[in-house]
Structure formats: structure tokens, C-alpha cells
Amino acid sequence: MSTREDILNAAMSVFAERGYYAGTVRDICDRAGANVAAVNYHFKDKATLYAEVLQHAYRNAGDGEPMPTLSEAPDEPAEQLAAWIGWYVRRLLHSGGTDVGRLMAREMAEPTEALDHLAKGAVQPVFGELGRLVDAASGGVLDERTLKLHCVAIIGQCLVFHTGRAMLERLDPPHFGQQDADEITSHIAASVLRAFDSSNEDASA
């Protein structure tokens, strides 16, 4: 592993534990076994390192499984949407309890300027693909705002099994973990497709 990779991995752990502001370059370099000057050499400064760490964390949130796209099966948009939901659920469950999950949770709670770069660079293409799948699976009848609401609702239904895990474990429902990804996916996909059917019926009434 290179010094650059050592610093990235160490920075992810430090920032996940302490956040961007409390985590220091010295902490990171001590953990990476690198000279403090190595951060400036490889990343320019702490802010640039943090932005790179966020990108690194997002790319590694799952287990390397590629994102399903509409272009892979344009004649089966509902099936591809369900596949996308399954992919996203597995990503979230896979990152739960890890440095990646903790880092992203901290960034959502206390956003930095790096979040803007993450949204535009890495997240927007994912959200855009979800929009294309929703549009196709719903029959192309949704206006832009309604389409976006469906997209956000889908993400929210998936996210609760990650961000709400601690609370869910303390309520009556059984614990939902990685082994339950298929069940969670089927439930969310079925509710989404029913919502599309209801919207189409209202539109034709």
C-alpha cells in the first residue's frame, strides 16, 4: 500500500471518530506512520484531503457491486428500478457500523464545503440514474417535481434501515441487517410500484 493510500485510510478513521474540525493532520499522519509533510505533498492541505476522503468513502460504501442502470434493460424499467433499490440497500447495510458509515453520518449532521463537491461529483450521477429509472418505471407520466419526490422517498425508505438502525433495534420490529437485504428490497420496490399504479390511475380518471 502506498503512503497516499495509508494517509487516506488513516484520515477516514480519524475523521469518522472525531469529525473534520477535531481531527488533525498530526493525528492522521501518526496513525498512517507518515511524516506530516506527506499530507501537503499528496493532498495540498487538510481540506483537500477531507474532500478526497469523502469521495473515497462514498466509492467504498458498498462491496464493489456496480449500479444497475436503465440502459442495461430499457424494456424492463420496473425490474431495473427494483435492482437499483437492492443495490442501494446493500450499500447502506454494508457500510453500517464502519468508518465509512460513521464518516458519512458525521458529514450529514455537520456539512462542510466538501459535501458540495461530493454531491456534484459522485452523488448526482447516482440520483440522476434513479430519476431515469423512476421516470421509465412510472410510464413517463410524472411531472418533474413529483418524480423528484418519488426519488427522495425511495432513498428515504432505504436510508432508514441504516441511519435509524440504533432506534429500530430498540423497538418491536426485529433487527434488519445485511442478511435481510432481499426482504427489504422487495418490500420497498413493491410499495414504490404500487404508488406508480395509483398515480397512473389518478391521471387517467
Residue frames relative to the residue before (quaternion, step in Angstrom):
aa qw qx qy qz dx dy dz
M 1.0000 0.0000 0.0000 0.0000 0.00 0.00 0.00
S 0.4329 -0.7186 0.4847 0.2476 3.61 -0.92 0.89
T 0.6649 -0.4858 0.3786 0.4225 3.56 -1.29 0.29
R 0.6225 0.5503 -0.3379 0.4422 3.57 1.02 -0.81
E 0.6796 0.4764 -0.2862 0.4788 3.58 0.92 -0.89
D 0.6099 0.5473 -0.3468 0.4563 3.58 1.05 -0.74
I 0.6657 0.4946 -0.2984 0.4724 3.57 0.96 -0.89
L 0.6321 0.5361 -0.3334 0.4494 3.61 0.94 -0.84
N 0.6989 0.4689 -0.2764 0.4641 3.57 0.81 -0.98
A 0.6488 0.5027 -0.3163 0.4757 3.57 1.00 -0.79
A 0.6488 0.5216 -0.3153 0.4556 3.57 0.98 -0.84
M 0.6215 0.5363 -0.3521 0.4495 3.59 0.99 -0.74
S 0.6653 0.4994 -0.3045 0.4639 3.58 0.94 -0.86
V 0.6784 0.4930 -0.2941 0.4586 3.57 0.88 -0.95
F 0.6919 0.4641 -0.2888 0.4717 3.59 0.83 -0.93
A 0.6235 0.5344 -0.3428 0.4563 3.61 1.06 -0.67
E 0.6957 0.4709 -0.2640 0.4740 3.58 1.04 -0.81
R 0.8417 0.2333 -0.0598 0.4833 3.57 0.85 -1.02
G 0.4922 -0.6474 0.4448 0.3751 3.58 1.18 -0.32
Y 0.6935 -0.4976 0.3252 0.4070 3.55 -1.26 0.30
Y 0.7304 0.4602 -0.2613 0.4318 3.57 0.78 -1.00
A 0.7208 0.4338 -0.2567 0.4758 3.61 0.96 -0.79
G 0.6245 0.5280 -0.3433 0.4619 3.58 1.13 -0.54
T 0.1827 -0.8161 0.5429 0.0766 3.58 -0.75 1.01
V 0.6297 -0.5281 0.4169 0.3882 3.52 -1.28 0.44
R 0.6371 0.5273 -0.3359 0.4508 3.59 0.99 -0.75
D 0.6147 0.5404 -0.3427 0.4612 3.59 1.00 -0.81
I 0.6752 0.5128 -0.2839 0.4479 3.53 0.90 -1.02
C 0.7002 0.4719 -0.2754 0.4596 3.56 0.84 -0.96
D 0.6022 0.5423 -0.3557 0.4656 3.59 1.07 -0.68
R 0.6870 0.4794 -0.2820 0.4677 3.56 0.94 -0.92
A 0.7007 0.4573 -0.2622 0.4808 3.58 1.10 -0.70
G 0.3861 -0.7216 0.4817 0.3133 3.55 1.25 -0.32
A 0.5316 0.6239 -0.3902 0.4194 3.55 1.14 0.73
N 0.5684 -0.5707 0.4709 0.3598 3.53 -1.30 0.37
V 0.5978 -0.5864 0.4067 0.3652 3.60 -1.03 0.76
A 0.6287 0.5573 -0.3351 0.4264 3.60 1.03 -0.72
A 0.5469 0.6404 -0.3943 0.3680 3.58 1.20 -0.44
V 0.5971 0.5604 -0.3688 0.4398 3.60 1.11 -0.59
N 0.6670 0.4816 -0.3034 0.4808 3.59 0.90 -0.86
Y 0.6475 0.5354 -0.3175 0.4396 3.57 1.01 -0.82
H 0.7830 0.3536 -0.1762 0.4805 3.59 0.82 -0.98
F 0.8316 0.2199 -0.0708 0.5051 3.60 1.02 -0.74
K 0.5140 -0.6616 0.3989 0.3728 3.61 1.26 -0.03
D 0.7657 -0.2521 0.1919 0.5597 3.61 0.70 -1.03
K 0.7377 -0.4271 0.2927 0.4332 3.55 -1.34 0.10
A 0.6518 0.5312 -0.3229 0.4345 3.59 0.93 -0.88
T 0.6649 0.4880 -0.2990 0.4800 3.57 0.96 -0.87
L 0.6162 0.5370 -0.3374 0.4670 3.59 1.05 -0.77
Y 0.6687 0.5063 -0.3075 0.4494 3.58 0.88 -0.93
A 0.6381 0.5207 -0.3266 0.4638 3.59 0.97 -0.84
E 0.6505 0.5063 -0.3026 0.4785 3.57 1.04 -0.81
V 0.6306 0.5324 -0.3287 0.4591 3.57 1.03 -0.76
L 0.6366 0.5222 -0.3307 0.4613 3.60 0.96 -0.81
Q 0.6453 0.5035 -0.3139 0.4812 3.58 0.95 -0.89
H 0.6470 0.5250 -0.3025 0.4629 3.56 0.96 -0.92
A 0.6598 0.5103 -0.3018 0.4617 3.57 0.96 -0.89
Y 0.6651 0.5039 -0.3116 0.4545 3.58 0.90 -0.89
R 0.6567 0.5102 -0.3121 0.4594 3.58 0.96 -0.87
N 0.7673 0.3671 -0.1828 0.4930 3.58 1.06 -0.72
A 0.3367 0.7642 -0.4897 0.2505 3.58 1.23 0.36
G 0.7480 0.3323 -0.2011 0.5382 3.59 1.07 -0.66
D 0.6067 -0.5554 0.4166 0.3871 3.55 -1.22 -0.46
G 0.7096 -0.4613 0.2522 0.4690 3.57 1.16 0.62
E 0.4324 0.7026 -0.4593 0.3293 3.59 1.28 0.04
P 0.4147 -0.7227 0.4872 0.2615 3.64 -0.76 0.95
M 0.5337 -0.6354 0.4606 0.3150 3.55 -1.15 0.65
P 0.4287 -0.6805 0.5239 0.2805 3.63 -0.86 0.88
T 0.1106 -0.8018 0.5858 0.0404 3.58 -1.03 0.78
L 0.6258 -0.5463 0.4069 0.3800 3.53 -1.26 0.45
S 0.6357 0.5678 -0.3328 0.4035 3.59 1.00 -0.80
E 0.5996 0.5765 -0.3554 0.4263 3.58 1.20 -0.46
A 0.7949 0.0126 0.0177 0.6063 3.59 1.14 -0.60
P 0.0701 -0.8626 0.4997 0.0368 3.60 0.56 1.13
D 0.6749 0.4864 -0.2955 0.4697 3.60 1.17 -0.45
E 0.7333 0.3387 -0.2136 0.5495 3.59 1.29 -0.03
P 0.0085 0.8620 -0.5068 0.0075 3.59 0.72 1.03
A 0.6331 0.5305 -0.3483 0.4432 3.61 1.00 -0.73
E 0.6609 0.4967 -0.3044 0.4731 3.58 0.98 -0.84
Q 0.6681 0.4923 -0.3056 0.4668 3.56 1.01 -0.77
L 0.6041 0.5332 -0.3572 0.4724 3.58 1.10 -0.63
A 0.6421 0.5085 -0.3174 0.4779 3.58 0.98 -0.84
A 0.6344 0.5209 -0.3246 0.4699 3.59 1.04 -0.78
W 0.6309 0.5234 -0.3293 0.4686 3.60 1.03 -0.79
I 0.6429 0.5176 -0.3217 0.4640 3.58 0.93 -0.89
G 0.6547 0.5131 -0.3111 0.4596 3.58 0.94 -0.86
W 0.6325 0.5315 -0.3161 0.4664 3.56 1.02 -0.85
Y 0.6909 0.4810 -0.2836 0.4592 3.57 0.89 -0.94
V 0.6291 0.5285 -0.3286 0.4658 3.58 0.99 -0.82
R 0.6721 0.4929 -0.3057 0.4602 3.59 0.88 -0.87
R 0.6044 0.5495 -0.3487 0.4595 3.59 1.06 -0.72
L 0.6901 0.4894 -0.2778 0.4550 3.56 0.86 -1.00
L 0.6912 0.4727 -0.2872 0.4651 3.57 0.86 -0.93
H 0.6240 0.5534 -0.3285 0.4433 3.56 1.10 -0.72
S 0.7346 0.4289 -0.2342 0.4707 3.60 1.01 -0.80
G 0.4635 0.7008 -0.4395 0.3177 3.58 1.24 -0.17
G 0.8317 0.1860 -0.1555 0.4996 3.57 -0.90 0.95
T 0.6046 0.5421 -0.3594 0.4599 3.59 1.26 0.17
D 0.6806 -0.4492 0.3647 0.4495 3.57 -1.31 0.12
V 0.6105 0.5567 -0.3515 0.4403 3.59 1.03 -0.76
G 0.6889 0.4850 -0.2832 0.4582 3.57 0.84 -0.98
R 0.6716 0.4938 -0.2981 0.4650 3.57 0.95 -0.88
L 0.6365 0.5310 -0.3315 0.4504 3.58 1.00 -0.80
M 0.6831 0.4786 -0.2926 0.4676 3.59 0.85 -0.95
A 0.6316 0.5285 -0.3377 0.4558 3.59 1.02 -0.73
R 0.6385 0.5166 -0.3216 0.4712 3.59 1.01 -0.79
E 0.6687 0.5063 -0.3054 0.4509 3.56 0.93 -0.88
M 0.6366 0.5146 -0.3322 0.4685 3.60 1.05 -0.70
A 0.6861 0.4877 -0.2803 0.4614 3.58 1.04 -0.81
E 0.7907 0.1050 -0.0317 0.6024 3.57 1.06 -0.81
P 0.1418 -0.8463 0.5070 0.0817 3.61 0.37 1.21
T 0.1787 -0.7471 0.6314 0.1065 3.53 -1.17 0.72
E 0.7018 -0.4339 0.3313 0.4577 3.58 -1.27 -0.01
A 0.5707 0.6137 -0.3783 0.3932 3.58 1.15 -0.53
L 0.5764 0.5997 -0.3798 0.4049 3.59 1.16 -0.52
D 0.5930 0.5669 -0.3610 0.4435 3.58 1.10 -0.65
H 0.6749 0.4868 -0.2894 0.4730 3.57 0.94 -0.91
L 0.6376 0.5226 -0.3253 0.4632 3.58 1.03 -0.79
A 0.6580 0.5229 -0.3133 0.4420 3.58 0.92 -0.91
K 0.7267 0.4381 -0.2439 0.4695 3.56 0.85 -0.99
G 0.7462 0.4481 -0.2336 0.4334 3.56 0.95 -0.86
A 0.8299 0.2274 -0.0820 0.5028 3.58 0.81 -0.99
V 0.7356 0.4492 -0.2512 0.4405 3.59 0.87 -0.89
Q 0.6115 0.5903 -0.3608 0.3839 3.61 0.95 -0.80
P 0.6562 0.4955 -0.3410 0.4556 3.66 0.87 -0.74
V 0.6349 0.5214 -0.3262 0.4677 3.59 1.07 -0.72
F 0.6682 0.4838 -0.2876 0.4866 3.57 0.94 -0.93
G 0.6361 0.5378 -0.3245 0.4481 3.57 1.04 -0.76
E 0.6513 0.5031 -0.3134 0.4738 3.57 1.00 -0.79
L 0.6111 0.5292 -0.3469 0.4755 3.57 1.03 -0.72
G 0.6382 0.5329 -0.3230 0.4521 3.59 0.98 -0.81
R 0.6535 0.5045 -0.3132 0.4694 3.58 0.96 -0.82
L 0.6569 0.5054 -0.3078 0.4673 3.57 0.99 -0.80
V 0.6495 0.5076 -0.3141 0.4709 3.59 0.95 -0.85
D 0.6405 0.5334 -0.3195 0.4508 3.57 0.94 -0.89
A 0.7047 0.4571 -0.2664 0.4728 3.58 0.86 -0.96
A 0.6874 0.4953 -0.2898 0.4452 3.58 0.89 -0.92
S 0.6898 0.4610 -0.2756 0.4855 3.60 1.15 -0.57
G 0.5686 -0.6224 0.3741 0.3865 3.58 1.26 -0.01
G 0.5387 -0.6668 0.3863 0.3404 3.58 1.23 0.29
V 0.5149 0.6746 -0.3990 0.3473 3.60 1.18 0.41
L 0.5737 0.6244 -0.3748 0.3747 3.59 1.23 -0.21
D 0.4128 -0.6560 0.5583 0.2961 3.56 -1.07 0.71
E 0.7162 -0.4957 0.2751 0.4070 3.57 -1.22 0.48
R 0.6737 0.4986 -0.3155 0.4449 3.58 0.88 -0.86
T 0.6618 0.4985 -0.3075 0.4680 3.60 0.93 -0.86
L 0.6162 0.5439 -0.3371 0.4592 3.56 1.04 -0.78
K 0.6740 0.4882 -0.2948 0.4696 3.58 0.90 -0.93
L 0.6167 0.5403 -0.3451 0.4569 3.60 1.05 -0.72
H 0.6335 0.5150 -0.3273 0.4758 3.58 1.01 -0.79
C 0.6474 0.5257 -0.3201 0.4496 3.58 0.94 -0.88
V 0.6778 0.4818 -0.2897 0.4738 3.58 0.88 -0.94
A 0.6397 0.5266 -0.3264 0.4550 3.59 1.02 -0.78
I 0.6292 0.5254 -0.3308 0.4677 3.59 1.02 -0.77
I 0.6612 0.4978 -0.3051 0.4711 3.57 0.88 -0.95
G 0.6525 0.5271 -0.3132 0.4453 3.57 0.96 -0.84
Q 0.6512 0.5148 -0.3178 0.4582 3.58 0.96 -0.85
C 0.6590 0.4879 -0.3025 0.4861 3.57 1.09 -0.70
L 0.6792 0.5430 -0.2925 0.3979 3.56 0.86 -1.03
V 0.6038 0.5950 -0.3763 0.3738 3.59 0.98 -0.74
F 0.6479 0.5185 -0.3321 0.4485 3.60 1.07 -0.58
H 0.6702 0.4320 -0.2850 0.5320 3.56 1.34 -0.16
T 0.7649 0.3780 -0.2125 0.4763 3.58 0.57 -1.15
G 0.7417 0.3931 -0.2256 0.4944 3.58 1.11 -0.61
R 0.2981 0.8069 -0.4782 0.1773 3.58 1.28 0.16
A 0.6650 0.5193 -0.3241 0.4279 3.61 0.82 -0.95
M 0.6879 0.4617 -0.2880 0.4803 3.59 0.96 -0.81
L 0.6323 0.5428 -0.3386 0.4369 3.59 0.95 -0.82
E 0.6391 0.5389 -0.3204 0.4454 3.56 1.08 -0.74
R 0.7159 0.4370 -0.2412 0.4882 3.56 1.22 -0.47
L 0.6206 0.5141 -0.3437 0.4821 3.60 1.28 0.07
D 0.7421 -0.4296 0.2872 0.4268 3.57 -1.30 0.00
P 0.6171 0.5520 -0.3906 0.4024 3.66 0.92 -0.72
P 0.5343 -0.6155 0.4566 0.3566 3.60 -1.08 0.60
H 0.6209 -0.5380 0.4124 0.3937 3.55 -1.25 0.41
F 0.1871 -0.7706 0.6007 0.1016 3.56 -0.97 0.89
G 0.0220 0.8179 -0.5718 0.0603 3.57 -0.56 1.16
Q 0.7994 -0.2988 0.2091 0.4774 3.54 -1.30 -0.25
Q 0.6393 0.5484 -0.3326 0.4241 3.57 1.05 -0.72
D 0.6933 0.4645 -0.2616 0.4849 3.57 1.27 -0.35
A 0.3134 0.7950 -0.4799 0.1984 3.60 1.27 0.16
D 0.6665 0.5050 -0.3187 0.4463 3.62 0.89 -0.86
E 0.6500 0.5125 -0.3153 0.4641 3.58 0.97 -0.84
I 0.6521 0.5073 -0.3074 0.4721 3.58 0.94 -0.90
T 0.6491 0.5305 -0.3104 0.4482 3.57 0.93 -0.92
S 0.6708 0.5034 -0.3011 0.4538 3.59 0.85 -0.97
H 0.6548 0.5198 -0.3147 0.4494 3.57 0.97 -0.85
I 0.6879 0.4717 -0.2889 0.4699 3.58 0.83 -0.97
A 0.6611 0.5148 -0.3159 0.4451 3.60 0.85 -0.94
A 0.6537 0.5158 -0.3185 0.4530 3.59 0.94 -0.85
S 0.6731 0.4896 -0.3061 0.4620 3.60 0.93 -0.86
V 0.6345 0.5285 -0.3274 0.4592 3.59 1.06 -0.74
L 0.6871 0.4789 -0.2876 0.4645 3.58 0.86 -0.92
R 0.6071 0.5271 -0.3549 0.4771 3.61 1.09 -0.61
A 0.6318 0.5289 -0.3309 0.4600 3.58 1.02 -0.77
F 0.6304 0.5194 -0.3323 0.4716 3.60 1.03 -0.73
D 0.6425 0.5247 -0.3230 0.4556 3.58 0.95 -0.89
S 0.6544 0.5124 -0.3082 0.4628 3.56 1.00 -0.88
S 0.6477 0.5206 -0.3118 0.4606 3.60 0.99 -0.84
N 0.6626 0.5039 -0.3044 0.4630 3.57 0.98 -0.85
E 0.6361 0.5210 -0.3271 0.4658 3.58 1.07 -0.73
D 0.6484 0.5084 -0.3144 0.4714 3.58 0.99 -0.82
A 0.6595 0.5269 -0.3067 0.4398 3.58 1.02 -0.83
S 0.7270 0.4294 -0.2347 0.4817 3.56 1.09 -0.74
A 0.5191 0.6614 -0.4094 0.3542 3.59 1.27 -0.23
